[in-house]
Amino acid sequence: MKYLKIFAIAVAALSVTACSDNNDPDFNTMGDVTVEMGQGEFSTKEGRGIVKIPVNVNGERNGNVEVTFAIKSDYENPAVNEQNIYMTTNTIVIFPEDNTYNLELTIVDDKDMNEARYCDVTIVSAEGATVGSQNFTKVEIKDNDSEPYDRCAGDWYLNVIDEEGAASKMLINLTSFDEGHGGYKNYYVVNNFLSNRVGDGLSLRAYFTYDEETKTGTVTFPYGWAMGEVELGGNSGVQSFTFYEGILENGKFYINDKGGTVFDYNDTFTAMTVQPSDQTGTYPLWAFIFGNTVADYFYVSSMERPAN
């Protein structure tokens, strides 16, 4: 095992370089500028949490473009606004230097078996641009309540304990894959993993197993997983992070990259209990490392579904 020192680091708030809401009234006045949806159809699945649909602006501009959206559910099996699907915001502002905006939608996991639901995310008006011919995206929301892999996916509270013994909850999303992808029924990703000191943009992998006879199985987070890169504050710059098991022993901090944290889920996919660490026999200690620096660490005890 490798011995590391723990350093206190300050993670700078990530600057938002993409388009965002803005109260700036300086709208574009140049002609031949259009705004439209980036794709005609978009398919997702319950349990995916937040998904993003591109919105494109074409043409040279001298100011902002403001776009207002609505969700229209004129289908036989509709995805109803603020019931099956939510928009983070109905109105966005796209700055002159940006050509694409990713509109955020939250997909609700209803826990009921149903046919796929549909709706249109539609541009209803624009200021500083003309609405183009592709003024809506048809959204398909597939059900996830028949296949165990899909039922286990979605939002979970990770119950964690810090070094002082204080317990807290961390919301994560086990993001599944569609049929035909190599990850389907095999593993999930946890995108944009955000701990107390580790910034947005990192990801974890969680492997899935299922026992047809017992109707239960496991979700395993492998140690030694390369999480990606993140911009840190101060002189640290961009750093690559790796996920390890941490081991505190006689005042020293060691890391282990063998095995993983194993959770056993119940037959209703509503709770998970953690298996003891093979190294210590206690709750696993999650450690997030860049270089020889321990950026963050905490014990994990269980997972549970958020209350509806």
C-alpha positions in Angstrom: 0.0 0.0 0.0 1.1 3.5 -0.7 1.5 6.1 2.0 0.2 9.6 1.3 0.0 12.8 3.2 -3.3 14.7 3.4 -3.2 18.2 2.1 -5.9 20.9 2.5 -6.8 22.2 -0.9 -9.1 24.9 -2.0 -11.2 24.0 -5.0 -12.1 27.1 -7.0 -15.7 27.4 -8.2 -15.8 26.3 -11.8 -16.4 29.2 -14.1 -19.4 28.7 -16.4 -18.3 29.3 -19.9 -21.5 28.0 -21.5 -24.5 30.1 -22.0 -26.6 31.0 -19.0 -29.6 33.0 -17.9 -28.9 36.7 -18.0 -30.8 39.9 -17.5 -28.7 41.8 -20.1 -31.2 43.6 -22.4 -28.7 44.0 -25.3 -30.3 41.7 -27.9 -28.9 41.0 -31.3 -30.1 43.4 -34.1 -28.3 41.8 -37.0 -30.4 39.9 -39.6 -30.1 36.3 -40.8 -29.8 34.9 -37.3 -31.8 31.8 -36.5 -32.3 29.6 -33.4 -33.5 26.0 -33.5 -33.3 22.7 -31.7 -30.2 20.7 -32.4 -32.0 17.5 -33.1 -35.4 16.4 -34.1 -35.7 13.4 -31.8 -34.2 12.5 -28.4 -34.6 9.2 -26.6 -33.9 8.7 -22.9 -35.1 6.5 -20.1 -36.6 7.0 -16.6 -33.9 7.2 -14.0 -31.5 9.2 -16.1 -31.9 12.3 -13.9 -30.8 15.4 -15.8 -30.4 15.1 -19.6 -29.4 17.8 -22.1 -30.8 18.7 -25.5 -28.8 21.0 -27.7 -30.1 24.4 -29.0 -28.2 26.0 -31.9 -27.9 29.6 -33.0 -26.7 30.3 -36.6 -25.4 33.6 -37.9 -23.2 36.4 -36.9 -24.6 38.4 -33.9 -23.9 41.7 -32.2 -25.9 40.9 -29.1 -27.7 38.2 -27.1 -30.4 35.8 -28.2 -33.2 35.0 -25.7 -35.2 31.9 -26.3 -38.4 30.7 -24.5 -39.5 27.0 -24.5 -42.5 25.0 -23.6 -43.2 21.3 -23.1 -46.2 20.1 -25.3 -47.7 16.7 -24.6 -50.1 16.1 -27.5 -49.5 12.3 -27.7 -51.6 9.3 -26.9 -49.2 8.4 -24.1 -47.9 11.8 -23.0 -44.9 12.8 -20.9 -46.6 15.5 -18.8 -44.8 18.7 -17.9 -43.9 18.8 -14.2 -45.1 15.3 -13.7 -42.9 13.1 -15.9 -40.5 15.8 -17.1 -39.2 19.1 -15.9 -37.3 21.9 -17.5 -34.6 23.6 -15.4 -35.6 26.9 -16.9 -38.1 27.9 -19.6 -36.1 30.9 -20.8 -32.4 31.1 -21.7 -30.0 33.7 -23.0 -27.3 32.7 -25.5 -24.3 35.1 -25.7 -22.9 36.3 -29.1 -19.7 34.1 -28.6 -21.7 30.9 -28.2 -23.4 28.9 -30.9 -24.9 26.0 -28.8 -26.8 25.8 -25.5 -27.6 22.6 -23.7 -31.1 22.8 -22.4 -31.5 20.8 -19.2 -34.4 18.5 -18.6 -35.0 16.3 -15.5 -36.6 12.9 -16.2 -38.8 11.6 -13.4 -38.6 7.9 -12.3 -42.2 7.0 -11.5 -41.5 3.3 -10.4 -44.6 2.2 -12.4 -44.5 -0.1 -15.4 -45.8 1.7 -18.5 -45.3 2.2 -22.2 -42.9 4.8 -23.4 -44.1 8.4 -23.0 -43.6 11.3 -25.4 -43.6 15.1 -25.5 -42.2 17.9 -27.6 -39.8 20.5 -26.2 -40.7 23.4 -28.4 -39.3 26.9 -29.0 -42.3 29.2 -28.5 -40.5 32.6 -29.0 -37.1 34.2 -29.6 -35.7 37.7 -29.1 -32.7 38.6 -31.3 -33.2 35.8 -33.7 -35.8 34.1 -35.9 -37.0 30.6 -35.0 -35.8 28.1 -37.5 -37.6 25.2 -39.1 -36.5 22.7 -36.5 -38.5 24.4 -33.7 -39.0 21.3 -31.5 -37.4 18.1 -30.3 -39.6 15.0 -29.8 -38.6 13.4 -26.6 -39.2 9.7 -25.9 -39.0 8.6 -22.3 -38.7 4.8 -22.1 -39.8 2.8 -19.0 -37.2 1.4 -16.7 -39.4 -0.7 -14.3 -39.2 -4.2 -15.9 -35.5 -4.9 -16.2 -33.6 -5.2 -12.9 -30.6 -3.3 -14.3 -32.9 -0.4 -15.2 -34.8 -0.6 -11.9 -31.6 -0.3 -9.9 -30.6 2.8 -11.9 -31.4 6.4 -11.0 -31.0 8.6 -8.0 -29.6 7.3 -4.7 -28.5 8.9 -1.5 -25.0 7.7 -0.6 -24.8 7.8 3.2 -21.3 8.9 4.3 -19.5 9.5 7.5 -16.6 12.0 7.9 -13.4 11.6 10.0 -15.2 13.2 12.9 -18.1 10.7 12.8 -20.6 13.2 11.4 -23.1 11.5 9.0 -24.5 13.1 5.9 -26.1 12.2 2.5 -24.7 12.7 -0.9 -27.1 12.5 -3.9 -25.7 10.4 -6.8 -27.2 9.1 -10.0 -26.5 5.6 -11.3 -26.8 6.4 -15.0 -27.7 3.3 -17.1 -27.1 2.5 -20.8 -29.5 1.5 -23.5 -29.8 -1.9 -25.1 -26.9 -2.4 -27.6 -24.4 -0.6 -25.5 -21.6 -2.6 -23.9 -22.5 -1.3 -20.5 -26.1 -2.4 -20.6 -26.8 -4.8 -17.7 -23.1 -4.6 -16.9 -22.3 -1.2 -15.3 -23.4 2.3 -14.5 -21.6 5.6 -14.6 -21.9 8.3 -11.9 -21.3 11.5 -13.8 -20.3 14.9 -12.4 -19.4 13.3 -9.1 -19.2 16.1 -6.5 -17.8 15.6 -3.1 -17.0 18.2 -0.5 -13.7 19.2 -2.1 -13.6 17.5 -5.5 -15.1 19.5 -8.3 -17.7 18.8 -11.0 -16.7 16.9 -14.1 -15.4 13.7 -12.5 -17.1 10.3 -12.9 -17.2 6.9 -11.2 -18.1 3.4 -12.6 -20.3 0.9 -10.7 -20.6 -2.7 -11.9 -24.0 -4.4 -11.7 -24.8 -8.1 -10.9 -28.2 -9.8 -10.5 -29.2 -13.2 -9.2 -32.4 -14.3 -10.8 -33.1 -16.9 -8.1 -32.8 -14.6 -5.1 -33.9 -11.4 -7.0 -31.0 -9.5 -5.5 -27.5 -8.6 -6.5 -24.6 -6.2 -6.1 -23.3 -2.8 -7.2 -19.5 -2.5 -7.0 -17.4 0.6 -7.3 -13.9 -0.5 -8.4 -10.8 1.0 -6.7 -8.1 2.4 -8.9 -10.6 4.0 -11.2 -9.5 7.1 -13.2 -12.2 9.7 -12.6 -11.0 12.3 -15.1 -9.6 15.8 -14.8 -10.8 18.9 -12.9 -9.6 22.5 -12.5 -8.4 23.3 -9.0 -7.7 26.6 -7.4 -4.4 28.2 -6.6 -1.4 26.8 -8.4 -2.7 23.3 -8.7 -4.2 23.9 -12.2 -5.8 20.9 -14.0 -5.4 17.6 -12.1 -6.2 14.0 -12.9 -8.1 12.3 -10.1 -8.2 8.6 -9.2 -10.7 6.8 -6.8 -9.1 4.5 -4.2 -9.9 2.8 -0.9 -8.2 4.8 1.9 -6.8 3.1 5.0 -6.0 5.2 8.1 -3.4 3.4 10.3 -1.3 4.8 13.1 -1.9 8.3 12.0 -0.8 7.5 8.4 -3.0 7.4 5.3 -2.6 4.5 2.8 -4.4 3.7 -0.4 -5.5 0.4 -1.9 -6.3 -0.1 -5.6 -7.4 -3.7 -5.4 -11.1 -4.8 -5.3 -13.9 -2.4 -4.8 -16.7 -1.2 -2.5 -19.6 -3.7 -2.8 -23.2 -2.8 -2.1 -26.0 -5.4 -1.7 -29.3 -4.1 -2.9 -32.7 -5.4 -1.8 -35.4 -7.0 -3.9 -37.3 -3.7 -4.3 -34.3 -1.7 -5.3 -34.9 0.8 -2.6 -31.9 0.3 -0.3 -28.3 -1.0 -0.4 -26.1 -2.2 2.4 -22.3 -2.0 2.1 -20.1 -5.0 2.6 -17.2 -4.5 5.1 -13.8 -3.6 3.7 -11.6 -6.6 2.9 -8.7 -4.5 4.3 -10.1 -3.2 7.6 -13.3 -5.1 8.2 -15.2 -1.8 8.7 -17.0 0.6 6.5 -15.0 1.3 3.3 -13.1 4.6 3.3 -13.4 6.3 -0.1 -10.4 8.4 -1.1 -10.0 10.8 -4.0 -6.4 11.3 -5.1 -4.5 13.6 -7.5 -0.7 13.0 -7.6 0.3 12.3 -4.1 -2.5 14.5 -2.6 -5.6 13.2 -0.8 -8.2 15.7 -1.9 -11.1 14.2 0.0 -12.0 11.1 1.9 -15.0 9.7 3.8 -16.6 6.4 4.9 -19.6 5.0 3.1 -22.2 3.0 5.0 -25.2 2.4 2.8 -27.4 3.8 0.0 -31.1 4.6 -0.1 -33.6 6.0 -2.5 -34.7 9.6 -2.1 -38.2 10.1 -0.7 -40.7 10.8 -3.5 
